[in-house]
Amino acid sequence: MKQLIICIAALLPLAFFAPDAKADVDVQGTEMKIPAREREVRVIHFHAPGEAPRPTALMLHGAGGISGKRIADYNHYAATLASAGIDAYIVYYYSRADEEGRNGEFEDRYESWARLIDDVADNILRQKQSNGKIALVGFSNGGILAAGAVVLDPKISAAVVYYGTEPWPLKNVVRHYPPLLILHGTADQIIPVEAGEELARDAKAQGGRVELVTYPGEAHGFGTNMNNKNGVDGLSRTVKFLKEELLGAAKAP
């Protein structure tokens, strides 16, 4: 599994995303930068309605980045979270050197990226608009990254992992997992479903709450595709899960 992930996780150039005026959900994004120890991090912020303290979700892209149609897909996903009362940030965690391939492979940068995400989370948690709850939503490489960031920062309240793995690049780290929602297609040829199942077993072994949802016949990359019924289902499950974990919504019996 490790060799497979290193192969598919080669750093690819990204076109930075911008707010999409055609998003179906009526919440617009605003570009901003958030301080972190390594560097300032570019994000698109989708503000939930109102000014009361509210939770946050940080969205972490995959190796292919966010360009072309992905811009609209990610914006729609983030706007849906914001409409549900959760501030959403699409996080651009690559540096210029990462884009140009000068920082090495995924494994080389993994822990630095995870700590960068944790810095962003800590910054947001200190703001007056935060209700003290924050979650990660990661796709593919971003899902693997989310699994590591929550291990390193117990202040993160929950995570949604789309077709990810356990945080194998972290060495000699005591595992701690918040509640996880893991979504994976059984026909994924890039990151096999067994990797998601392994993450679920690891988290459960540490006493964490885990929801594992597998989609029969589904391939890699469906998470932000709202023309795919499984993409729609995954977003619906994500909203429900995050409202339960971040807003205290009642869990269905």
N, C-alpha and C positions, 0 to 999 in steps of 0.2 A: 504493500500500500504506500509506504513512504516513497519508494522510487517513482511510482505512478504519479503521486501528487507533485513531486519536484518537477516532473516532466511537464505537466499541464499548467504549472504555476509560474511559468516564465513571464517576466514582466512585459506587458504590452503597452504601447503608447495609448494615452487617453486624450480624448477631446473633452475639455472641461464642460460640465453641464450648465445649463442656464434655465431659469424658470420658463415653464411652458404655458403660454397664454391659452392653449386649447385644451387644457386638462378638464376632464369631465366633472371633477369635484371642484367646488368654488372656493378654493384656498390657493393663493399664489405664494410662490417661494421668493425669498430674498437672499441674495448672495452676501456672505459676510466671512470674517476670519475669526478664529478662536485661538487664543494663545495655548501653547504647549511647550514643554521643555526643549524638545528638539527643534521646533519651528512653529510658525503660525500655520493653522490648518484651514484650508478653504472648505466651506460648507454652503449648502442651500438650506435655509431655515423656512419651514412651513409652520406658521404660528397658529395654534389652536384658538378657537374663538374665545373672547373674553380676556380679562386681565387677572383672574384669580390664579393662585398657585396651581400648577399642573405638572403632570409627568412628562418625560421625554423619551423618545426612541431615536437612536443613532443607526442609520442605515449604512452598511458596509458593502461596497461593490465587489464583484468578482475580478478575476485576472484580466478579462477583456475590457474592463472599465465601463464607462458610460458615454456612449456616442451614438449618433444616428437615432434610430427608433428607440434605443434604450433611454434617451433623455426623457421622452414623453412617458415611457413606462415607469421609470423611477419617480418622476414627478407625480404621476397619478397615484402611485402607491403611497408616497409621502403625504400627499394632500388628503388621501382617505384616512390615514392615521390622524392627521390634524383635525379633520372633521369629526373624528370620534373623541376628541378632547385630549389628544396626546401630541405635544409639540414634536415635530419630526425634523431631523437634520440628515441630509444626504452628505456623507463625509468623504472627502477626497483625501485619502491617506497616503497616496504616492507623493514623493518629492520629485523635483525635476530630475535628479540623479536616478531615482527609481524608474522614471519614464524612459530614460536613455539607457537603462541597463547597466549603469556604472556602480550600482550598490550590491551586485550579486543576485543570487537566486532567492526565491521565496523564503527558504529556510534561514538564509543569512539575515534577512530583514524582519523576520516574523516577530521576535520579541520586541524590537524597537517599535514596530507598528502597533503591537498590542499595548505597549505603554503609552504610545501617542494617543490611542483611542481612550485609554483610561484617564489621561490628562484632560482631554476634551470633556469627558464625562464629569470629572471632578470640577472643572471650571463651571459647567452648566449647573451642577448641584449647588454651587455657592451663590447662584443668582436668585434674586427675590422671586422670580416667576416659577422657580422649581418647587414642587411639593415634596422633594426629597427622594423621588423614585425615578430611576432611569433604566432603560433596557437597550439591548443591542439587537438589530435585525441584520443578519449577514447572509450573503448569497455566495455559494461556492467557496472561492478563496476567502471571501468576507465571512462566510460561515465558519470556516476553520479559525479565522482570526477572532471572531466573536467568542468561540469556545476557549481561546487562550486569554483574552482580555478579562473574561469573567473569573477565570482562575486567579489572575493576578490582582484583581480589585474586587473585594467582597462588597463594596458599596453598590455595585451593579445589581439591580433587583431581579432581572429576568433576561432571557435571551431567546431569540427565534433563529434557528439554524436551518437554512435551506441547503440541502445536498452538500453538507460539510463533513468533517471528521472530528475525532478527538484532537486535542492540541498537541500533536506529536512533536513539533519542533521545540517545545519547552522541555528542558532537562532538569530532572531532580526537583520538581516543583510539587508541593503537596496540593492535591486536587481539592478544590471547593467549587461546587456548582450551585448557582441559584436555580429556580425553576426554569426548565427548558421546554420549548416546543421545537421538535425536529421534524422536518418535512423532506421527503425523499422519494424519487421515482424508482420503481423496481427495474426499469429498463435503462437506467443511467449507465452509460458506457464510459464516462469520464471519472466520476467518483461513485463507485458501486454502492448500492443500497446497504451492503454489509458494513460500510464505513459509518453510516448514520446509526445503524443498529449497535455498532461497537461503542459509539459515543453515548448512546442511551444506556447501555449496560454500565459503562464507566461512571456516568452521573448517578445512576441508581445505587451503585455500590458505595458511593460517597454519601448516600442518604438524600439525594436531591429528588425533587418532583420532576417527572419527565412525562411528556406526551410525545409519542412517536407516531407519525402518520405516514404511511407509505401509499403511493399511488400506483396501482397495477398498470404496467405498460408505459409509464411516463418516463421520458428521457430527461437529460440535464437541461437546466436553464428555464424552467417554466415559471419561476416564482413571480416575476413582474409582468408576465404576459397575460393581460386581461382578455385576450381573445381565446384563451385556453381555459376550459372549465376547471382544470386543476389549479391554474393560477388564481382564478376567482375564489375557489374554495380555500386555497392557502391564505389569501389575504383576509378572507372572512374569519378563518380560524385564528390568524394572527391578531386581528382586532379584538376578538373575544378573549383570547389568552392575555393580551396586554391590559385590557380593561379589568380583568380579574386581578392580575398581579400588581398593576400600578394605580388603579383607581378603586380597588376593593369591591368591584362588581361581584355579585353573587355568582358562584359556580353552579352550573346546571347539575341537577342530581344524576 
